[in-house]
Amino acid sequence: MASVNIAELVANCLSGDDQAKARFYIEFSGLVNRAIARRLATMGTASPLRGEIEDIASEVFERLFRDNCSMLLRLHNPSCIHAWLVAVASNYTVDYIRKLNARGYGNVTSCTESSVKYVCTKEEAALAPDSALDQQERADRLAHCLAALSEQDRMIVDLFFMQGLKYVQIAEILGLNVNTLSAKLRRAKLKLRGLLEEDVT
């Protein structure tokens, strides 16, 4: 397959070019599938089925192309598309599983070593002051609180903590200046801390 000009491909998708959308899907479906599989594996699904992954991926791409690709408009730097798509797919997977849980289809919760890094000493103390709770219970509560954040806040938290991107990279992806990004991340962490503390009261 010939090398793809990502900026041009995104622009063509935004212009409504169906062939560009098909090419976009071919180019990034593997990345999105892998991101979904990783998130499912960390949400209690030991061996996610290929069909399940593909179903979620289809919904991710449908969401990307919906309303004249309005979601793609949020990608302010096409060169960062790989990290952005991983975060989008991961976040959508969280929403997808949460909806299933709400409807009574299973009880899938997030438990990852990386996600537990969101919980600093204060949060861990709030969650388990007597050290009686195990890591699974802490991560379950953390997943519940993360799901309560706004989509953008979760995106910022995911890119910073899970993917280890720097402020400048995240700011480029989301079209924010670094100061704004820093303030948003600080507020997201404070909100998460508050939610975690409320969750144990």
C-alpha positions, 0 to 999 in steps of 0.5 A, a space after each residue: 500500500 502506498 504511503 498515506 498523506 494523513 493530513 490530506 486523507 483527513 481533509 478528504 474525509 471532512 469534505 465528504 469523500 466516501 473513498 477517503 473514508 474507506 481508505 481511512 478505515 483500511 489505514 487505521 482499523 488495525 490500530 483501533 482494533 488493537 486499542 479496543 482489545 487492550 482496553 477490553 483486556 484491562 476491563 475484565 474481559 480475559 479473552 475478548 472475541 474478535 467479533 466483539 472487538 470488530 463490533 466496537 471498532 465499527 461503532 468507533 468509525 461510525 462515530 468518527 464519520 457521523 455528522 459530516 465527520 464532526 468528531 474528526 474536526 477535533 483532531 487539530 494536528 493530523 500528525 498526532 492521529 495515532 495517539 488520538 485514535 487510540 484515546 478515542 477508541 479506548 474511551 469509546 470502549 469504556 462507554 460501550 462496556 458501561 452501557 452494557 453494564 447498565 443494561 445488565 449484560 455482565 459486570 465488566 470493570 477496569 483494572 490495570 496497572 497503568 490506570 492505578 497510577 491515576 491514584 496518588 497517595 491521597 486517593 489510595 488512602 481515601 480508598 483503603 485507609 486500613 489497606 484492607 481493599 485489594 487492587 481490584 476493588 480500588 481499580 473498580 472504584 477508579 473506573 467508576 469515577 473515570 467514567 463520570 468525567 467528561 469525554 474531554 477530561 477522560 481524553 486528557 487523562 488517558 493521553 497523559 497517564 495511559 499513553 505518557 504523552 507530554 503537555 505539548 503533544 496533548 495540546 497539539 492533539 486537542 488544539 489547546 494551548 499548553 497553559 489551558 491544557 495544564 489547567 484542564 488536566 489539573 481540574 480533571 485530577 482534582 475532580 477525579 480525586 473528589 469523586 474517589 473520596 465521595 465514593 468511599 463516604 
